[in-house]
Amino acid sequence: MANPWRTLIWRLALLFLGTALLGGLVGQVWLALVLAGWGALAWQLWQLYQLEHWLREDRESVPPQVEGVWSDLGARIARLRRQSRKRKRKFGRLLEQFQQATSALPDAAVVLDDGDQILWCNEPCQALLGLASPRDVGLPVTHLLRHPSFIEFLNQRHPGDSLEFPSPVNSEVLLNARVVPYGKKQWLLLATDMTRIRRLERMRRDFVANVSHELRTPLTVIVGYLETFLDSDHPSLESWRQPLRAMRQQAGRMLHIIEDLLMLTRLESQRERAPRRPVAVPALLANILEDAAALSGAQGHRIDVVADPDLWILGCEKELRSAFSNLVFNAVRYTPAGGRIEIHWFADAEGLHLSVRDNGEGIAPQHLPRLTERFYRIDRDRSRGSGGTGLGLSIVKHVLNNHGGQLQIASELGVGSVFTCDFPRESRTVAAPPARNASGFRRRPNDHS
């Protein structure tokens, strides 16, 4: 038993014992005990009143001069108060530092509760989102930011996702918004001004497109003259045939780079998706297979294709042809002579898939994350020798993004690689194939066995 309680019990025992003795002397024991009890109760109530008054006044002074249990209780409360004030000052300093830091950032930051009501916002919110504190605190953010895409994005609230939408203050300003969990049942809305970055990207795309257009015409003329010289039987050109072939090869490679750059620029710059129409992928693969056989030439690659004849896709045929041909041609370029390439077009419960498998040298794991970067090559000398531009997989990635798909890459050194295009189930369509050879097929154009 704690000391204050022991002291209280002893005091009460002595009080009632002394009162009983005095009452016995005058013949009024019970009356004396009742009076003593009321006196003890009044004293405790007086102690409690002083303590309650001190708590109610919320003073930072020392506890009142109370005794016994109440003194110990007052000391404990005073200690908890001091600790609470210390934590409050600490949290206040942290909050002030946080507010100063977020105010110094160029990004808009808004703290929302679980009902999307504004709890706090920093100064850049005024210029980017038209929000101000404390004016808009307590209001639903969807009542102030009414862009339909933003409301849908906020309702879905997937951490890690982002949305670009025009600023409600200035429609020429493009904002990138993200929502991340913040505290208990709170969310932090961050909006970044992307106007300058998007403008620079547009300038870069325009520059690449303009330069590519300017270079394509003279290169086409040069290639035409070189082919004319190579086709000529004039004796004076005999000693120049090897240099002319090298010039033709390099000029053709530059022309391919320009074509790929133009395709990539168009994919990056288009604001709206190309019209979606039913595309007969089996027939598309048949045409690509003919070009792959020509590219393979005397290397004798064995190319197997398995395609569901009734499996079509809603998409842009030109873009899909570019993506699929890049994957198949890469397999031909980087698979040793006599190697095997398998192309499979199929559907399952998850969606539609095109896989291109080869038994080439494979790709080291450290290169896989960067394969879709423009101009990224594992072996630059080999890429140049095989005619690769370093843009093919970047084009594939953008085409799949435009079709709601993804590119999956798996590779093992010494075994080979598998490139798989995954499309959503919604893109599937079934149409009657035309009279040309669009049925399921299994061709081996370079298999002379």
C-alpha positions as CSV (number, residue, x, y, z in Angstrom):
1,M,0.0,0.0,0.0
2,A,1.3,3.5,-1.0
3,N,2.5,5.8,1.9
4,P,-0.3,8.5,1.3
5,W,-3.0,5.9,1.7
6,R,-1.4,4.4,4.8
7,T,-1.1,7.9,6.3
8,L,-4.8,8.6,5.5
9,I,-6.0,5.4,7.1
10,W,-4.0,6.0,10.2
11,R,-5.4,9.5,10.5
12,L,-8.9,8.4,10.1
13,A,-8.4,5.6,12.6
14,L,-7.0,8.0,15.2
15,L,-9.8,10.5,14.5
16,F,-12.6,8.0,15.0
17,L,-10.9,6.4,18.0
18,G,-10.4,9.7,19.7
19,T,-13.9,10.8,18.9
20,A,-15.4,7.6,20.3
21,L,-13.5,8.1,23.5
22,L,-14.7,11.6,23.9
23,G,-18.2,10.6,23.0
24,G,-18.1,7.8,25.6
25,L,-17.3,10.4,28.3
26,V,-20.4,12.4,27.5
27,G,-22.6,9.4,26.7
28,Q,-22.9,10.3,22.9
29,V,-20.6,7.9,21.1
30,W,-22.7,7.6,17.9
31,L,-23.3,11.3,17.6
32,A,-19.6,11.9,18.1
33,L,-18.7,9.4,15.3
34,V,-21.2,10.9,12.9
35,L,-19.8,14.4,13.5
36,A,-16.3,13.1,13.0
37,G,-17.3,11.4,9.8
38,W,-18.9,14.6,8.4
39,G,-15.9,16.6,9.4
40,A,-13.5,14.1,7.7
41,L,-15.7,14.2,4.6
42,A,-15.8,18.0,4.6
43,W,-12.0,18.1,4.8
44,Q,-11.5,15.8,1.9
45,L,-14.1,17.7,-0.2
46,W,-12.2,20.9,0.6
47,Q,-8.9,19.3,-0.6
48,L,-10.7,18.0,-3.7
49,Y,-12.2,21.5,-4.4
50,Q,-8.8,23.2,-4.3
51,L,-7.3,20.6,-6.6
52,E,-10.3,20.8,-9.1
53,H,-10.1,24.6,-9.0
54,W,-6.4,24.5,-9.9
55,L,-7.1,22.1,-12.8
56,R,-10.0,24.2,-14.1
57,E,-8.0,27.4,-14.0
58,D,-5.3,25.6,-16.1
59,R,-2.6,27.5,-14.3
60,E,1.1,26.6,-14.8
61,S,1.8,27.3,-11.1
62,V,2.6,24.7,-8.5
63,P,-0.3,22.5,-7.2
64,P,-2.3,23.9,-4.2
65,Q,-1.2,23.1,-0.6
66,V,-3.3,20.0,-0.1
67,E,-2.4,17.0,2.0
68,G,-2.3,13.2,1.9
69,V,-3.5,11.4,-1.2
70,W,-4.5,14.7,-2.8
71,S,-1.0,16.1,-2.5
72,D,0.5,13.1,-4.2
73,L,-2.2,13.2,-6.9
74,G,-1.6,16.9,-7.5
75,A,2.2,16.3,-7.8
76,R,1.5,13.6,-10.4
77,I,-0.8,15.8,-12.4
78,A,1.7,18.7,-12.3
79,R,4.4,16.4,-13.6
80,L,2.1,15.2,-16.4
81,R,1.3,18.8,-17.2
82,R,4.9,19.7,-17.5
83,Q,5.6,16.8,-19.8
84,S,2.6,17.6,-21.9
85,R,3.6,21.2,-22.2
86,K,7.1,20.1,-23.2
87,R,5.8,17.7,-25.9
88,K,3.4,20.4,-27.1
89,R,6.2,22.9,-27.5
90,K,8.3,20.3,-29.3
91,F,5.5,19.4,-31.6
92,G,4.8,23.0,-32.2
93,R,8.4,23.6,-33.2
94,L,8.3,20.6,-35.5
95,L,5.0,21.8,-37.1
96,E,6.4,25.3,-37.5
97,Q,9.5,23.8,-39.2
98,F,7.4,21.6,-41.4
99,Q,5.2,24.6,-42.4
100,Q,8.3,26.7,-43.2
101,A,9.8,23.8,-45.2
102,T,6.6,23.2,-47.2
103,S,6.1,27.0,-47.7
104,A,9.7,27.2,-49.1
105,L,9.0,24.4,-51.7
106,P,7.7,25.4,-55.1
107,D,5.1,22.6,-55.0
108,A,1.6,23.0,-53.6
109,A,0.9,20.9,-50.5
110,V,-2.5,20.3,-49.1
111,V,-3.3,18.1,-46.0
112,L,-6.7,16.4,-46.3
113,D,-8.7,14.4,-43.8
114,D,-10.5,11.2,-44.6
115,G,-13.5,13.1,-46.0
116,D,-11.3,15.2,-48.4
117,Q,-11.7,18.3,-46.2
118,I,-8.8,20.7,-46.2
119,L,-6.9,20.8,-42.9
120,W,-3.9,22.9,-44.0
121,C,-2.3,24.2,-47.2
122,N,1.0,26.0,-47.9
123,E,1.6,29.3,-49.7
124,P,2.2,27.9,-53.3
125,C,-1.4,26.6,-53.2
126,Q,-2.6,30.1,-53.8
127,A,-0.8,30.5,-57.1
128,L,-1.2,26.9,-58.4
129,L,-4.5,25.7,-57.0
130,G,-6.3,28.8,-55.9
131,L,-6.4,27.6,-52.3
132,A,-5.5,29.7,-49.2
133,S,-5.2,29.1,-45.5
134,P,-7.1,29.7,-43.3
135,R,-9.8,30.8,-45.8
136,D,-10.4,27.4,-47.3
137,V,-9.6,25.2,-44.2
138,G,-12.5,22.9,-43.5
139,L,-14.0,23.0,-47.0
140,P,-14.0,19.8,-49.2
141,V,-11.2,20.1,-51.8
142,T,-13.5,18.8,-54.5
143,H,-15.8,21.8,-54.1
144,L,-12.8,24.1,-54.9
145,L,-11.0,21.9,-57.5
146,R,-13.8,20.8,-59.9
147,H,-11.8,19.3,-62.8
148,P,-13.5,16.0,-63.6
149,S,-10.2,14.1,-64.0
150,F,-9.0,15.4,-60.6
151,I,-12.2,14.3,-58.8
152,E,-12.0,10.8,-60.4
153,F,-8.3,10.6,-59.5
154,L,-9.0,11.7,-55.9
155,N,-11.9,9.2,-55.5
156,Q,-9.7,6.3,-56.7
157,R,-6.8,7.4,-54.5
158,H,-4.1,4.9,-55.5
159,P,-0.8,5.7,-53.8
160,G,1.9,6.1,-56.4
161,D,-0.4,7.2,-59.2
162,S,-0.2,10.7,-60.6
163,L,-2.4,12.9,-62.7
164,E,-1.7,15.9,-65.0
165,F,-4.4,18.5,-65.2
166,P,-4.6,22.3,-65.9
167,S,-4.3,24.7,-63.0
168,P,-7.7,26.2,-62.0
169,V,-5.9,29.6,-61.6
170,N,-4.2,29.6,-65.1
171,S,-5.2,27.0,-67.7
172,E,-1.8,27.3,-69.4
173,V,-0.1,25.9,-66.3
174,L,0.0,22.1,-66.3
175,L,0.1,20.5,-62.8
176,N,1.1,17.0,-61.8
177,A,-0.8,15.8,-58.7
178,R,0.0,13.0,-56.3
179,V,-1.9,11.8,-53.2
180,V,0.1,10.0,-50.5
181,P,-1.0,8.7,-47.0
182,Y,-0.1,11.3,-44.3
183,G,-0.7,10.6,-40.6
184,K,-3.8,8.8,-39.2
185,K,-6.7,9.0,-41.7
186,Q,-5.1,11.9,-43.5
187,W,-3.8,12.4,-47.0
188,L,-1.2,14.8,-48.4
189,L,-2.0,16.2,-51.9
190,L,1.1,17.4,-53.8
191,A,0.9,19.4,-57.0
192,T,4.0,20.2,-59.1
193,D,4.2,22.7,-61.9
194,M,5.2,20.7,-65.0
195,T,4.7,23.5,-67.5
196,R,8.4,24.2,-68.1
197,I,9.3,20.5,-68.3
198,R,6.6,19.7,-70.8
199,R,7.5,22.8,-72.9
200,L,11.1,21.6,-73.0
201,E,10.0,18.1,-74.0
202,R,7.8,19.5,-76.7
203,M,10.7,21.6,-78.0
204,R,12.9,18.5,-78.0
205,R,10.4,16.5,-79.9
206,D,9.8,19.3,-82.4
207,F,13.6,19.7,-82.9
208,V,14.1,16.0,-83.5
209,A,11.1,15.9,-85.9
210,N,12.3,18.9,-87.8
211,V,15.9,17.7,-88.1
212,S,14.7,14.2,-89.1
213,H,12.4,15.6,-91.8
214,E,15.2,17.8,-93.1
215,L,17.7,14.8,-93.2
216,R,15.3,12.2,-94.7
217,T,15.0,13.8,-98.1
218,P,18.8,14.2,-98.9
219,L,19.5,10.8,-97.4
220,T,16.8,9.3,-99.6
221,V,18.5,10.9,-102.7
222,I,21.9,9.7,-101.6
223,V,20.7,6.2,-101.2
224,G,19.0,6.3,-104.6
225,Y,22.2,7.4,-106.3
226,L,24.3,4.8,-104.5
227,E,21.9,2.1,-105.5
228,T,22.1,3.3,-109.1
229,F,25.9,3.1,-109.0
230,L,25.8,-0.3,-107.5
231,D,23.4,-1.6,-110.2
232,S,25.5,-0.2,-113.0
233,D,27.8,-2.5,-114.9
234,H,30.2,0.3,-115.9
235,P,33.8,-0.9,-115.7
236,S,35.0,2.3,-114.1
237,L,32.8,1.6,-111.0
238,E,34.2,-1.9,-110.4
239,S,37.0,-0.7,-108.0
240,W,34.4,1.5,-106.1
241,R,31.9,-1.2,-105.4
242,Q,33.1,-2.1,-101.9
243,P,33.2,1.6,-100.8
244,L,29.8,2.2,-102.4
245,R,28.3,-0.8,-100.5
246,A,29.7,0.5,-97.2
247,M,28.3,4.0,-98.0
248,R,24.9,2.4,-98.9
249,Q,24.9,0.4,-95.7
250,Q,25.6,3.4,-93.5
251,A,23.2,5.7,-95.4
252,G,20.5,3.1,-95.1
253,R,21.2,2.8,-91.3
254,M,20.9,6.5,-90.9
255,L,17.6,6.4,-92.8
256,H,16.3,3.7,-90.5
257,I,17.3,5.8,-87.5
258,I,15.5,8.8,-88.9
259,E,12.4,6.7,-89.6
260,D,12.4,5.4,-86.0
261,L,13.0,8.9,-84.6
262,L,10.0,10.2,-86.5
263,M,7.8,7.3,-85.3
264,L,9.0,7.8,-81.7
265,T,8.4,11.5,-81.9
266,R,4.9,10.9,-83.3
267,L,4.1,8.5,-80.5
268,E,5.3,10.8,-77.8
269,S,3.7,13.9,-79.1
270,Q,0.2,12.7,-80.0
271,R,-2.3,14.0,-77.5
272,E,-5.1,11.7,-78.5
273,R,-4.9,8.0,-79.3
274,A,-5.1,6.9,-82.9
275,P,-8.5,5.5,-83.9
276,R,-9.0,1.9,-82.7
277,R,-10.1,-0.6,-85.3
278,P,-10.1,-4.4,-85.5
279,V,-6.6,-5.6,-86.4
280,A,-6.1,-9.1,-87.8
281,V,-2.9,-9.9,-85.9
282,P,-2.4,-13.3,-87.6
283,A,-2.3,-11.7,-91.0
284,L,-0.1,-8.9,-89.6
285,L,2.4,-11.5,-88.3
286,A,2.4,-13.3,-91.7
287,N,3.6,-10.1,-93.4
288,I,6.2,-9.4,-90.7
289,L,7.4,-13.0,-91.0
290,E,8.1,-12.4,-94.7
291,D,10.3,-9.4,-93.9
292,A,12.0,-11.4,-91.1
293,A,12.8,-14.1,-93.5
294,A,14.4,-11.6,-95.9
295,L,16.4,-10.1,-93.0
296,S,17.6,-13.5,-91.9
297,G,18.8,-14.3,-95.4
298,A,21.5,-16.9,-95.5
299,Q,21.7,-17.2,-91.6
300,G,18.9,-19.9,-91.8
301,H,17.0,-18.9,-88.7
302,R,14.1,-21.2,-87.8
303,I,11.1,-19.1,-87.2
304,D,7.9,-20.7,-85.8
305,V,4.7,-18.8,-85.5
306,V,1.5,-20.0,-83.6
307,A,-1.4,-17.6,-83.8
308,D,-5.1,-18.0,-83.0
309,P,-6.9,-17.2,-86.3
310,D,-10.0,-15.7,-84.5
311,L,-8.0,-13.6,-82.1
312,W,-8.0,-10.0,-83.3
313,I,-7.3,-6.8,-81.3
314,L,-8.7,-3.3,-81.2
315,G,-5.9,-1.0,-82.0
316,C,-3.9,1.0,-84.5
317,E,-2.5,-1.3,-87.1
318,K,0.4,0.9,-88.1
319,E,1.6,1.2,-84.5
320,L,1.1,-2.5,-83.8
321,R,3.0,-3.4,-86.9
322,S,5.9,-1.2,-85.8
323,A,6.0,-2.7,-82.3
324,F,5.7,-6.4,-83.4
325,S,8.2,-6.0,-86.2
326,N,10.8,-4.4,-83.9
327,L,10.5,-7.4,-81.5
328,V,10.8,-10.0,-84.3
329,F,13.6,-8.2,-86.2
330,N,15.6,-7.8,-82.9
331,A,15.2,-11.5,-82.4
332,V,16.6,-12.2,-85.9
333,R,19.5,-9.7,-85.5
334,Y,20.7,-11.0,-82.1
335,T,20.1,-14.7,-82.6
336,P,23.1,-16.7,-84.0
337,A,22.8,-18.2,-87.4
338,G,20.7,-21.4,-87.4
339,G,19.0,-20.3,-84.1
340,R,15.3,-20.7,-83.4
341,I,12.7,-17.9,-82.9
342,E,9.2,-18.7,-81.6
343,I,6.3,-16.2,-82.0
344,H,3.1,-16.9,-80.1
345,W,-0.1,-14.9,-80.3
346,F,-2.7,-16.1,-77.7
347,A,-5.2,-15.0,-75.1
348,D,-5.9,-16.1,-71.5
349,A,-7.9,-14.9,-68.5
350,E,-5.6,-11.9,-68.0
351,G,-5.7,-10.6,-71.6
352,L,-4.0,-10.9,-75.0
353,H,-0.3,-11.7,-75.4
354,L,2.3,-11.7,-78.1
355,S,5.5,-13.4,-77.1
356,V,8.8,-13.5,-79.1
357,R,11.2,-16.1,-77.8
358,D,14.7,-16.8,-79.1
359,N,17.7,-19.0,-78.1
360,G,20.3,-16.3,-78.5
361,E,23.0,-15.3,-76.1
362,G,20.7,-13.7,-73.6
363,I,20.9,-10.4,-71.7
364,A,22.6,-9.8,-68.4
365,P,20.2,-8.8,-65.6
366,Q,21.8,-5.3,-65.1
367,H,20.8,-4.3,-68.6
368,L,17.1,-5.3,-68.5
369,P,15.7,-2.2,-66.7
370,R,17.3,0.1,-69.3
371,L,16.5,-1.8,-72.5
372,T,13.5,0.5,-73.4
373,E,15.6,3.7,-73.1
374,R,16.2,5.4,-76.5
375,F,19.6,4.6,-78.0
376,Y,20.5,2.2,-75.2
377,R,22.6,-0.7,-76.5
378,I,24.3,-3.5,-74.7
379,D,27.0,-3.9,-77.3
380,R,27.2,-0.8,-79.5
381,D,29.6,-2.3,-82.0
382,R,27.4,-5.3,-82.5
383,S,24.2,-3.2,-82.7
384,R,25.7,-1.1,-85.5
385,G,26.9,-4.2,-87.3
386,S,23.4,-5.8,-87.2
387,G,21.6,-2.6,-88.3
388,G,20.0,-1.8,-85.0
389,T,19.1,1.8,-84.2
390,G,18.7,1.5,-80.4
391,L,15.2,2.9,-80.7
392,G,13.1,-0.3,-81.3
393,L,12.2,-1.2,-77.8
394,S,11.5,2.4,-76.9
395,I,9.0,2.4,-79.8
396,V,7.5,-0.9,-78.5
397,K,7.1,0.6,-75.0
398,H,5.3,3.7,-76.3
399,V,3.0,1.7,-78.6
400,L,2.0,-0.6,-75.7
401,N,1.4,2.4,-73.5
402,N,-1.0,3.8,-76.1
403,H,-2.8,0.5,-76.2
404,G,-3.0,0.1,-72.4
405,G,-0.4,-2.7,-72.5
406,Q,2.9,-3.5,-70.9
407,L,6.2,-5.1,-72.1
408,Q,7.6,-7.9,-70.1
409,I,11.2,-9.0,-70.6
410,A,12.8,-12.2,-69.3
411,S,16.3,-13.3,-70.3
412,E,19.0,-15.7,-69.2
413,L,22.6,-15.6,-70.4
414,G,23.4,-18.6,-72.6
415,V,19.7,-19.6,-72.9
416,G,17.9,-16.8,-74.7
417,S,15.3,-14.1,-74.2
418,V,11.5,-13.7,-74.1
419,F,9.8,-10.4,-74.9
420,T,6.0,-10.4,-74.2
421,C,3.5,-7.8,-75.1
422,D,0.5,-7.9,-72.6
423,F,-2.7,-6.3,-73.7
424,P,-5.9,-5.8,-71.5
425,R,-8.9,-8.1,-72.1
426,E,-11.0,-5.1,-73.2
427,S,-8.9,-4.8,-76.4
428,R,-9.9,-8.2,-77.6
429,T,-12.3,-8.4,-80.6
430,V,-13.4,-11.2,-82.9
431,A,-13.9,-10.6,-86.6
432,A,-14.2,-12.7,-89.7
433,P,-10.7,-12.8,-91.2
434,P,-10.4,-11.8,-94.9
435,A,-9.9,-14.2,-97.7
436,R,-6.1,-13.9,-97.6
437,N,-4.1,-16.2,-95.5
438,A,-5.0,-15.0,-92.0
439,S,-5.7,-18.3,-90.4
440,G,-3.6,-19.9,-87.7
441,F,-0.4,-21.0,-89.3
442,R,2.9,-22.5,-88.5
443,R,5.5,-21.5,-91.0
444,R,9.2,-22.0,-91.2
445,P,10.3,-19.9,-94.1
446,N,14.0,-20.5,-93.6
447,D,13.8,-24.2,-92.6
448,H,15.1,-26.1,-95.6
449,S,15.1,-29.5,-93.9
